């Protein structure tokens, strides 16, 4: 079986990969004065393994796209799919965080001057039209000048309508392999053919066309969204898990599969995004198999998965943009301790955000009932 609980735990794994990726992969984003990480394992940092693994944490992006496509098909098959509802749900989640954290940034974390990372100067308050324009561009997801890690919002907003079109175009199921081959063809078109067309002199205007840029030259990991649709249509994840479980020792097999795929992506494919059409679902199957065998671990990752959207939206404030918090996050030279700190801050921020809006909702309901009681 592959249920919502499985999806939630996989989102937890993906969000932890994302935190690890942003924490350790970009030395130019570290606070001024932080000299880097060290390790008890000789050569782990010095020989570049940590940097390679952290960069490969980018696997989180195709995983999120894959799970999004998988969920879209499941909702559609159950008759609960609505493009407008999906877009509104995404914006609603985004705005709940943005309307809280952007004012906090401008009010309490506006920094300027030398001796600090330039990322911590993003909330220097401007006035009038520049401020209005900046806020509108960021709140619509069209620009990410206030939080660079929010780029995923714009890409996912494009993936949703394309995913609905893909579902309709493949309604006449031709088989798992033909549909997966269609995904490969879409990847070739969006990553190779269409970008080339924009460079042809007679078609140079395509590069400046909004619809062409958003829907024809899509993010290089987005085709994993279509792979999610295909794997959901044919219950392929369940079948892969069944085949793996026959090997016995599911926890060991799942863990070994994840490690092998992670290393293959890091050192064989070397972040060739096209490979994620297969890497992401296979990693998801191995991860799910491991979680099924080790329930306490699954419970922890399910907790992270329930808060994964908020953690994505908030973690970079602590990791990059809020100066005092960046010093808390990079408080040691152990990447694992600092990752635990960043995870705790992001999870805590999500819990507090949910409680705040939950309290506001209760107060709103209470005041609505007051006239009737009177």
C-alpha positions in Angstrom: 0.0 0.0 0.0 1.0 3.6 -0.5 -1.2 5.9 1.6 -1.4 9.6 2.6 0.7 8.7 5.6 3.4 7.3 3.3 3.3 10.5 1.3 3.5 12.6 4.5 6.6 10.7 5.7 8.3 11.1 2.3 7.6 14.8 2.4 9.4 14.8 5.8 12.4 13.1 4.2 12.4 15.6 1.4 12.2 18.6 3.7 15.1 17.3 5.7 17.2 16.9 2.5 16.3 20.5 1.7 17.5 21.8 5.0 20.7 19.8 4.7 21.2 21.1 1.2 20.7 24.8 2.1 22.7 24.5 5.3 25.9 23.0 4.0 26.1 23.3 0.2 26.7 27.1 -0.2 29.7 28.5 1.6 29.0 32.0 0.3 25.8 32.1 2.2 27.3 31.3 5.6 27.5 34.1 8.2 30.6 36.2 8.1 33.2 34.7 10.4 31.9 31.1 10.1 34.9 29.0 9.0 33.0 25.9 7.8 32.2 22.5 9.1 34.5 19.8 10.6 34.0 16.1 11.1 35.3 13.3 13.3 35.6 11.2 10.1 39.0 12.1 8.5 38.6 13.6 5.1 34.8 13.8 5.1 34.9 17.5 4.8 38.4 18.1 3.5 38.0 15.7 0.5 34.6 17.2 -0.4 32.2 14.4 0.5 30.1 16.7 2.7 29.9 19.3 -0.1 28.9 16.6 -2.6 26.2 15.1 -0.3 24.8 18.5 0.6 24.6 19.5 -3.0 22.9 16.2 -3.8 20.3 17.1 -1.2 18.7 18.9 -4.1 17.0 15.6 -4.7 14.3 17.1 -2.5 13.0 19.2 -5.5 12.2 16.3 -7.8 10.8 14.4 -4.8 8.4 17.2 -4.0 7.4 17.5 -7.7 6.9 13.7 -7.9 4.8 13.5 -4.8 2.7 16.5 -6.1 2.0 14.7 -9.4 1.2 11.5 -7.5 -1.3 13.3 -5.2 -2.9 15.1 -8.1 -3.7 11.9 -9.9 -5.1 10.4 -6.7 -7.4 13.4 -6.1 -8.5 13.3 -9.7 -9.2 9.5 -9.5 -11.3 10.1 -6.4 -13.3 13.0 -8.1 -11.8 15.6 -5.7 -9.5 17.4 -8.2 -10.0 21.1 -8.8 -7.3 23.3 -10.3 -8.7 26.4 -8.8 -8.9 24.8 -5.3 -5.3 23.5 -5.7 -4.0 26.9 -6.6 -5.9 28.6 -3.8 -4.7 26.1 -1.3 -1.1 26.7 -2.4 -1.4 30.5 -2.2 -3.2 30.3 1.1 -0.4 28.3 2.7 2.1 30.7 1.2 0.4 33.9 2.3 -0.1 32.6 5.8 3.7 32.5 6.2 4.5 35.5 4.0 2.1 37.9 5.8 3.7 36.9 9.1 7.4 36.7 8.3 7.8 39.5 5.9 6.6 42.2 8.4 8.8 40.5 11.0 11.8 40.8 8.6 11.2 44.5 7.9 10.5 45.4 11.5 13.1 43.5 13.4 15.8 42.2 10.9 16.5 45.1 8.7 20.3 45.2 8.6 22.8 47.1 6.5 26.5 47.8 6.6 29.8 45.9 6.3 30.8 42.8 8.2 27.5 40.9 7.5 26.5 38.6 4.7 24.6 40.6 2.0 21.7 38.1 2.3 20.9 39.6 5.7 20.3 43.0 4.1 17.3 42.1 2.1 14.8 43.6 4.5 16.2 47.2 4.4 13.0 49.1 4.3 12.2 51.2 1.2 9.1 53.4 0.9 6.5 54.2 -1.7 6.3 52.6 -5.1 9.5 50.5 -4.8 8.2 48.8 -1.6 4.7 48.2 -3.1 6.2 46.7 -6.3 8.6 44.5 -4.3 5.8 43.2 -2.1 3.4 42.5 -5.0 6.1 40.7 -7.0 7.0 38.5 -4.1 3.5 37.8 -2.8 2.4 36.6 -6.3 5.4 34.4 -6.6 6.6 36.2 -9.7 9.8 37.3 -8.0 11.8 36.0 -5.1 13.9 39.1 -4.1 12.8 38.8 -0.4 13.3 35.0 -0.1 15.2 33.2 -2.9 14.0 29.8 -1.7 10.4 30.7 -2.6 11.2 30.1 -6.3 9.5 26.7 -6.0 6.1 28.4 -5.6 6.2 29.8 -9.2 7.4 26.5 -10.6 4.7 24.5 -8.8 2.0 26.9 -9.9 3.0 26.1 -13.5 3.2 22.4 -12.8 -0.4 22.2 -11.6 -2.2 23.2 -14.8 0.3 21.3 -16.9 -0.3 18.3 -14.6 -4.1 18.5 -15.2 -3.5 18.7 -19.0 -1.1 15.7 -18.8 -3.8 13.7 -16.9 -6.4 14.5 -19.6 -4.0 13.8 -22.4 -3.2 10.3 -21.0 -6.7 9.4 -19.8 -6.7 6.5 -22.3 -4.1 4.4 -20.4 -1.7 2.8 -22.9 0.4 1.1 -20.3 3.1 2.1 -17.8 6.1 2.1 -20.2 4.4 4.1 -23.0 3.2 6.7 -20.6 6.6 6.9 -19.0 8.1 7.3 -22.4 5.8 10.2 -23.0 7.3 11.8 -19.8 10.8 11.3 -21.3 9.6 13.0 -24.5 8.2 16.0 -22.6 11.6 16.3 -20.8 13.4 16.4 -24.1 11.0 19.1 -25.4 11.1 21.3 -22.4 14.8 21.0 -21.6 16.3 20.7 -25.1 14.0 21.7 -28.0 12.0 24.7 -26.7 15.0 26.5 -25.1 16.8 26.0 -28.4 13.9 27.6 -30.3 14.1 30.7 -28.1 17.7 31.1 -29.3 16.9 30.9 -33.0 17.2 34.5 -34.4 13.8 34.5 -36.1 12.1 33.3 -32.8 14.1 35.4 -30.4 10.8 36.9 -29.1 9.8 33.6 -27.5 12.4 34.2 -24.8 10.5 37.2 -23.5 7.0 35.6 -23.8 5.6 34.9 -20.3 3.6 31.8 -21.4 6.5 30.3 -23.3 8.9 30.9 -20.4 6.6 29.5 -17.8 4.9 26.6 -19.6 7.3 25.5 -22.3 10.8 26.0 -20.8 9.9 24.7 -17.4 12.1 24.1 -14.4 14.4 21.2 -15.1 13.0 19.1 -12.3 9.4 19.6 -13.1 9.0 16.6 -15.3 9.1 14.5 -12.2 5.6 15.8 -11.6 4.4 14.0 -14.7 6.3 10.9 -13.6 4.3 11.1 -10.3 1.1 11.0 -12.4 2.2 7.9 -14.3 3.4 6.0 -11.2 0.1 6.8 -9.4 -2.0 5.7 -12.4 -0.5 2.2 -12.5 0.3 1.8 -8.7 3.9 1.5 -9.7 5.2 2.5 -6.4 3.3 -0.3 -4.7 4.6 -2.8 -7.2 8.2 -1.6 -6.7 7.8 -2.0 -2.9 6.4 -5.4 -3.3 9.3 -6.5 -5.5 11.8 -5.1 -3.0 10.0 -6.7 0.0 10.5 -10.1 -1.5 14.2 -9.8 -1.0 13.6 -10.0 2.8 14.9 -7.6 5.5 12.9 -4.6 4.2 14.6 -2.1 6.5 18.1 -3.1 5.3 16.9 -3.2 1.6 15.2 0.1 1.8 18.2 1.8 3.5 20.6 0.3 1.0 18.4 1.3 -1.9 18.3 4.9 -0.7 22.0 5.0 -0.1 22.7 3.5 -3.5 20.4 5.9 -5.4 21.8 8.9 -3.5 25.4 7.9 -4.3 24.4 7.2 -8.0 22.9 10.6 -8.3 25.8 12.3 -6.7 28.7 10.5 -8.5 27.3 8.9 -11.6 24.6 11.2 -12.9 26.3 14.2 -11.2 23.0 16.2 -10.9 21.9 15.4 -14.4 18.3 16.4 -13.8 16.8 14.1 -16.4 17.7 11.1 -14.3 15.4 12.2 -11.6 12.4 11.0 -13.6 13.5 7.6 -12.4 15.6 8.4 -9.3 12.8 10.2 -7.5 10.2 7.4 -7.6 12.8 4.7 -6.9 14.1 6.7 -3.9 10.5 7.2 -2.8 9.8 3.5 -2.9 12.9 2.5 -1.0 12.3 5.2 1.6 8.7 4.1 2.0 9.8 0.5 2.4 12.3 1.5 5.1 9.6 3.6 6.9 7.2 0.7 6.9 9.8 -1.5 8.7 10.8 1.1 11.2 7.6 2.7 12.5 9.1 5.1 15.1 11.3 6.7 12.4 8.3 6.9 10.1 6.3 8.7 12.9 9.1 11.3 13.2 9.3 11.9 9.5 5.5 12.1 9.3 5.6 14.9 11.8 8.1 16.8 9.6 5.9 16.0 6.6 2.8 17.6 8.2 4.8 20.8 8.6 6.9 20.4 5.4 5.2 23.4 3.5 5.7 25.8 6.4 9.3 24.5 7.0 10.1 25.1 3.3 8.7 28.6 3.6 10.4 29.6 6.9 13.7 27.8 7.2 15.7 30.2 5.0 14.8 33.1 7.2 16.8 31.4 10.0 19.5 30.0 7.7 20.2 33.0 5.5 18.2 36.2 6.1 17.6 36.9 9.8 21.1 37.8 11.0 20.9 36.9 14.6 19.2 33.6 13.8 21.9 32.7 11.3 24.4 32.9 14.1 22.3 30.5 16.1 22.0 28.0 13.3 25.7 28.0 12.5 26.5 27.8 16.2 29.0 24.9 15.9 31.2 23.3 13.3 29.2 20.1 13.3 26.8 19.9 10.4 24.6 17.5 12.2 24.2 19.6 15.3 23.5 22.7 13.2 21.0 20.7 11.1 19.2 19.7 14.2 19.1 23.4 15.3 17.8 24.5 11.9 15.2 21.7 11.9 14.1 22.6 15.4 13.7 26.3 14.5 11.8 25.6 11.3 9.5 23.0 12.9 8.9 25.3 15.9 8.1 28.2 13.6 5.6 26.1 11.8 3.9 24.9 15.0 3.7 28.5 16.3 2.3 29.7 12.9 -0.4 27.0 12.9 -1.3 27.8 16.5 -1.5 31.5 15.8 -3.8 31.1 12.9 -5.8 28.4 14.7 -6.4 30.8 17.6 -7.4 33.6 15.2 -9.9 31.2 13.6 -11.4 30.3 16.9 -11.7 34.0 17.9 -13.4 34.7 14.5 -15.9 31.9 15.1 -16.5 33.1 18.7 -17.3 36.7 17.6 -19.5 35.5 14.8 -21.7 33.7 17.4 -21.9 36.7 19.8 -24.9 38.4 18.1 -26.9 35.2 18.0 -26.3 34.7 21.7 -27.4 38.2 22.5 
